[in-house]
Amino acid sequence: MTMKPTSIALWATLLIPACAEGDATSLLQKPMRQSQRLHTQKGGVHLLETAHTIISKVNAGNDPNGCSAASDAARTALEEALPAIHEQLTHLSNQVQIAAQVVENCASERGDLAQQGIDLQELRANHQTCRLTENGLEDAVEVCQQYTELRNSLQNRCFSFPNDESGFPEAVQQGRDALDVAFNQAVLLREQCNAAREALASQHTECDSAQHQFENLYCVSRSDCAGVQACRVDTEASFGQMVEETQAALETLRGEYQVLKHVECLLGHADQALEQSTIVSGDTVSACSTDLASTDELTIDFPVFDAFSECPQPQSGDPQCPGFETQWQLVIKSNGDELLGFNSEYWTNSVLLNEQSPVAEAGNAKYAAFNDAPVTQIRLCMDSPEDNCFEHTLPSPQTSAHSLFSAGYIEDRTFDKEDLLSVLGESPQRDCPMDLPGFNTECPQNNRARFGFCNNVPDQPCSGRNAFPRDEDAALGIGLKGQESRAVGAGWTHFGINRQRGAVGKNMWLWVK
């Protein structure tokens, strides 16, 4: 940032010696060279030197008329230089305000982020409520299964009628009564089934619309927030650099102002001495340099910006937006108890469980992302939602965790057994190859795992694909069922580590992306 030069008259004056004794080319006789402009700070110093020279000549009694003319010329230059100081101050202040406005404009150029946040929360809640209602209506469709069972029970049904004159009418009536009952049940179940299906279809359409509105605003809001954040980072960096340059320029400006006020003080005493035919004492000259003029008015207020709030982190169930790195989404967590063992229907249905449970809290929960977040990778964390995690890329992508765990056995020998055992915290006492590793594995002797592998009790020989007969006694991983063992949400079943250790459950968080 450069300082503006003051007027030509000032700098031309500074190039001429002041009231030189016996010199025909006096201050007023020297021609002005308009092409020569000096930097403001250098010019102020030269003007100060001129003032001191004038006082020296006045005190020596040399050429009073020439000194008076030189003093007038110097004062003219001074009167032009002082307003230039304030002009430059205004220029600097304007530059700061313009840069500050650029920072403030970041938010307005991307819309009202605060209102977007409020609208987004409302749409997210509406979508979640809609899906919960939809899940409830799925249960109502069970009446269709009752209707199917009724029809199956009456297929090709025969009635026996005795060839008895007295009993035949009653037998026919009994058959008729039975059919009437079946007819009435069939009509009622058909109506209920049709109504349940229509309600579910209508709710599904409504939820799809709610999901579209939520996901559309979510991605717009996320893009806007990221744009504002990037804008603020760039513009605040530029603003910070301008502040440093402006503060340096202000220091120079204040120094120049004090030099000019010093000159003004000296010229005032020189004029008084010329007028009274006296001299300027040394104390008076010193006082001009020690009693410096105040620069309090040469200040600029630098705006302080409110801290920009970090963009909200994606929540479980939030969509993946174009242009953003895929985020891990929590689909299910377990505290290791029996609720999310292998046979739990939560692994294969779309019903949610404690979906409002905070991510950081251990417990059993199943989130909306379980039903709709695509799965290319899994991250299995034990004892902590973010640390001690095992990550694995699936052999083939799945449309959701729901489809993954409903698909039947998916063999997967591509993950490292030691990596999985490391997050589980313990290893079987016999190092055997994994048996039937993968998803939804079902091993002999009633050992099961939604993800993991089976093994034989460590004090027996290793089992595996080449063993006959195959002998498995335990399962390790998540969603477990084991021989002579309780169900386990995550960890290992009885006989998993050794014969003496029972089943051990672990706090587990399963993420996907």
N, C-alpha and C positions, 0 to 999 in steps of 0.2 A: 504494500500500500504506500503510495508516494504522496508527498505533500504538494499542494498547489503552490506555484510561485506567486509572490505578491506582485504589485503593479510595477510597470517598467520604470516609473519615476523613482521609486525607492532604490532599485538596484543601480540605476545610472548614477544616482547621487553618491552611492557608496564607493564608486570607483575613483572619486576625485579627492585629492588631499585637502584638508580643511584649513582655511585662513593661513596659508604658508607665508612666512615673513619675507617681504620684498619680492614675491613671486607674482609677475604680471598675469600669469594664467591662474587666476583665483578660482574659487569654487564655482562661482556663477559664470566664469568665462570659459570653463572647460566644456566642450561639446558632449552631449549625451549619446551614448551608443545603445540604441534600443535592442540590439540583438543580444546583448549580454545580460542574461538572467541567472541569478544565483539561487541556490537552494535556500529555503526560508531560514534554516538554522544558521547557515554560514552568513547570510545577509544580516541577521540580527547581530551577530558578533562584529561584523564590519561596521554596522551602524553604532555599536557601542564604542568601538575604537575611535570612530569619528567624534563622538560626544566627548570622550576623554581628551582628544587632541584639541578640540575647541576650548575646553576648560584650561588646558595647559597654556594655550595661546592667550586666553583672557587673563590668566594669572600673570603671564609675562608682559602684558600690556601691548602685545603685538597686533597691529591692524584691527582695531575695534570694529570698523565698518565691515571688513571682510569676514570677521568672526560672526558678526551679527547676521550677515547674509548666509553664512554657512549654517548657523543655528536654525534660521528660518527654513532653509532647504531640508535640513535633517528632520525638522518637525513636520514638514509637509509629507516627507516619506513615512514618518512614524504614524501620522494620522491615516495614511492609506494602509499601513501594515496591520494596525490593531484590528480594524474591521475584518481584514482578511483572516485573522485568527478565528474570529467567531463564524465566519463563512465556512472555514474548513471544519470547525466543530459541528456545524449544522450538517455539512456533507457527510461526515463520519456517522453522526447520529442517524441520518436517513438511511445510510447503507446498512446499519445494524437493524433498523426497523424492517427494512425490506427483506433481509436475510431471516429475521425472526418470523415474518409473515409466511415465508416459504415453508418454514417448519410447521407452522400452524395449519397451512393449507393441506398438509398430508392427509389429515382426518377428513376434512370436508370434501376432498376430491373422491373419496371412496364411500360416501354415504354416512349415515348415522349408525356407527357400530354398536352403540349402546342399545338403540332400539332394535337393531338386528338381533342382538343377544337376547332381548326380552321375547321377541317374536319366535326366535329359534327354540327357546325353552318351552314355549307354549306348544309349538308344533311337535317337538319331541315328546312332550307329555301326552298330547292328543294321539300320536302314533302308538305309543306304548299302551295307552288305555284301550285303543282300538284293537290291538293285537291280543290283549288280555281277554277282551270280550269275544274275540274270534276263537281263542282257545276254549273258552267256556261253551261256545256254540258247537265246537267239535264234539264235545261230550254229549250234546243233545242229539247229534246224528246217530247215536247208538240205537235210537228207536228204529232206525232202518234195519239194523241187524236183527232186532226183535221181529220185525215184519218178515225178514227173510227166513228166520227160524220157524215162524208160523206157517209160511207157505211150504217150507220143506216138510214140516210135520204132517201136513194134510195132503201131500202128493199121493195120488192113487189110493186114497183111503177108501176102504170097503166097509160096508155095514152088513151084518148078517141079520136076516129077517126069518124068524121061524115060520114054517108052513103050518101055522096053527090059527084056526079061524078066530079063536078068542084073543090070542096074544099078538097077532100080526099088526093090527092098527097101533097098539102101544109101542111096538118095536119101531115102526116107521116114524111115529111121533118122536121117539127118543133120538133117532137118527136126524130127524129134521131139527130138533132142538139143538143137537150138537153142531149142526151146520149153521144154524142161526147164530149161535154163540161165536163160531169161527168167523162168520160173515161180519158180525158186528165188530169183532176184534180187528179183522182185516181192514175194514173201512176206517176205523179209528187210527190204526197204526199207519195206514197209507197216508192219511191226512197229516198225521204228526210227522211222518218221515218227509213228505213233500214240503211241509212248512219249515222243518228244520234245515233241509237242504237249501230252500230259498233264502232263509235267514242267513245261513252260513255264506251262500254265494253273494248276497247283498253286502254282508259285513266284510267279506273278502275284497269286494270292489271298493268299498269305502276305505278300507285299510290301505289298499294299494294307492289310492288317491292321497291319503294322509301321508304315506311313506314318500310318495313323489314330491309333495309339497315340502316335507321336512328335508329330504335329501337335496332338493334344489336350493333351498335357502341355506342349508348347511354349507354346501360347496361354495356358494356365492359369498357367504359370510366369512368362510375360512380364507378364500382368495383375497377378499377385501382387507381382512385383518393382516394377512401376510404382506399385502401391498403397502398398507399403512406402516407396518413395522419396518419394512425395508426402506421406505421413504424417510421415516424418522431417523433411522440409523445414518443414512447418507446425508440428509440435510442438517442434522445436528452436528455431524462431523465437520461439515463445511462451516456451519455457524461457529463452532468452537475455534476453528482456525481463524475466522474473521475476528472473533473476540480478541484472540492473542495479538493479531496484527493491529487492531484498533487500539488496544491498550498501549501498545508500543508507540503508535502514532500520537496518542494522547500525551504520553510522557514527553515526547518531542515538542508537541504543541504547547504544553505548559511551560517547558523550559524556554521556548522562544518568547512566550508571552511575558515571562518574568524578565527576560533580557530587554524586551521592548519597554516594559514599565521602568526598568533600570535606566534606560536611555532617556525616557520621559522625565524622570527625576533629575538626571544630570543636566538636561537641556533647560529645565526650569530654573535651576540654580545658575547656569551660565547666563541666561537671559537677565536674571535679577542682578547679577554681578555687572553685566554690561550697562544695564540701566543705571546702576548706582555707582558705577566706576569703582567697584571693589573687587575683591578676589573671592574664589570659592575655597573654603578651608578644606584641609585634608579630612577632618572629622565629618564634614558635610558630605564629601565625596564617598567616604567609607559608609556613612549611614545609608546612602542610596543602594549600596551593594549588600548590606546586612538586613535592612528592613525590606525583605522581598514582598512583592505584591501577592495577595491571596489568589489561588487558582481554583477556589471552591466552585466557581461558576463554570469552570471548564471540565465538566463531568458528563458522563453518559450513563443512563440507566440501562443495564443489560438485562433483557428479559430472562426469567427463569421458567423453564417449561415444566408442566406437570409430567411426572413419570408416566410413560406409556405402559399401560397394563399388558402383560404377556397375553398372547393369543391363547384361548382355552385349548387345553389338550383334548384330543379325541377321546370320547367315552366308548365303552363297550357297546357295540351295535351301531355306531356311527358309520356312515358310508365311506368308501375310498374315493377321493376326489382326484380328477385328472391333474397332473402336474405336481402331486405331492407323493412323497415316499410312503409306501404301504406301512401302516402302523399295526403293531401287535394288538389284537383284541382278545379280551378275556372272555372265554366261553363257559367255563365251568370251574368250580373249586370244591375241594372236599377237606373236611377235618380228619379224614382217615377212618371214620366209623363205618357202620354197615349200610348207611342210607344210599350211598352211591357205589355199592358193590356191583359185580358183573350183571346180576339179574335185575337191577334197578331199571324201571321203565324210563327214567329220566335220560338214559343214554340213547333211547330209540324213539321217544315221542317228542312233540314240540312244546310240551307244557314247561313253563318256566318255574324256577324255584328261588324264592328269596332274592328276586332280581334287583331289589333296591339295596342289597347288602354292599357296604363300602368295600372297594377292592382290597384295601390294606388289611381288613379284618379277616382272620381265619374263620372258616365255617363252611357250611354246605350251601351252594348257590349255583343257579344255572341262568345265564344271561341271554338276552335276545340275540346276540351275535352267534349263539350256538345254532340258530335256525337259518341264518342268512349270510354269515360271513364266509367267503370262499376260503378254502384251506389249501395252501401250497406247502406251508411249513407249520410245525408245532413247536411250542416252547413250554417245557414242563419244569415248573419251579417247585422246590420242596422247602418247607419251613419259612419261606419268604416269597412275597409276590414278585420281587424283582431280582433277587439274588439266588445263587445256588441253582442254576437253571440248565436244563438239557435241551438243545435245539436240534431239530431234525427236519430234513426235507422229504416229503412224501414221494414214493415211487411214481405216483400220478396224482394230479390235483383233484380235489373233491369240491363239490359245490357248497358244502357246509359241513360243520361237525356233525349235524344231524344225519346227513347222508353217509358220512364216513363211518359212524358207529352203528348205522343200520344196514351196512352193506354185506354183513357176513365176514368170514375170515379173509383178511388181506395180508398175505405173506409179505414180510419186509425184513430182509437180512442185511439191509444196507446201513443200519445204525450200529454204533459201537457199544458193545455190552458194557465195557468198563466205564464209558461216559455216563450211561444210565445208572449203573451201580454207584458211581461217584456221587450223584445227587441224592440217591436213596440213602447213602451214608454207611452202608455195610455191604459186604459181599458174602456169598455162600462159602462155607468152609472147604468145599471141593470145587476146583475150577473146571467146569464142564462147558461145552458149547451150549448156546441157547437152543431150546427146543420150541418149535413152532413160534418163532418171534413174529411180531407184527400187531395188527389191529384185530380185535374181536376173536382172539385165539381161543380155541377149545381143545384142551388136552385130555388124555386119559385120566381116569380116577377123579373126574369131576373138577378139574382145575381149569380156570378160565381167567382171561385178562382182556380188558378193552384195549389196552396197549401195554406191551411188555413181552414176557416169555415165560415158559414153564421150565422147571428143573426137578430132578429127583432129590430125595433127601440126601444130604451130603455124605452120609456114612454108607451109601450104596453106590454101585457103579453108575457112571454117567449113562443117561438115556439119550435118545435122539432119533433122527430119521432112520438110522441103520440098525437100531436096537430092536430085538424081537424076543419076547413081547415088549412093547414100549411101556415104560414105567415112569409115570410122573407123579410127584407128591405135592408140588407147590407151584404158586404163580407169583411173579414179581412185576410191579409196574403200577398201573392205575385201573380202577374198576375191576376188583379181583374177587374170585371165588376159589376156595381150595379144599383139598381133601382133609377131613376132620378139622375144619377151620371155620371161623366166622368169616363173613364177607368183610372186605376191606376196601375203602374208597381209594387209598393209595398207600403203597408200601410193599409188604409181602404177607403171604398167608403162612399158616403153621407149616413147619418143616422147610421154610424158605431159606433160612440161614443155617440151622442145624436142627437136630431132632428135639432138643430141649426147649429152644425158643418158640414161643407161641407166635401168633399173628401180630404184626406191628403196623399200626396205621400212622400215616404222616399227613401233616397239613400240605395241601397241594393246590397249585394254581395252573390251569391249562390255558395257554394263549395260542392263537392262530393268526396267520396272515397269508 
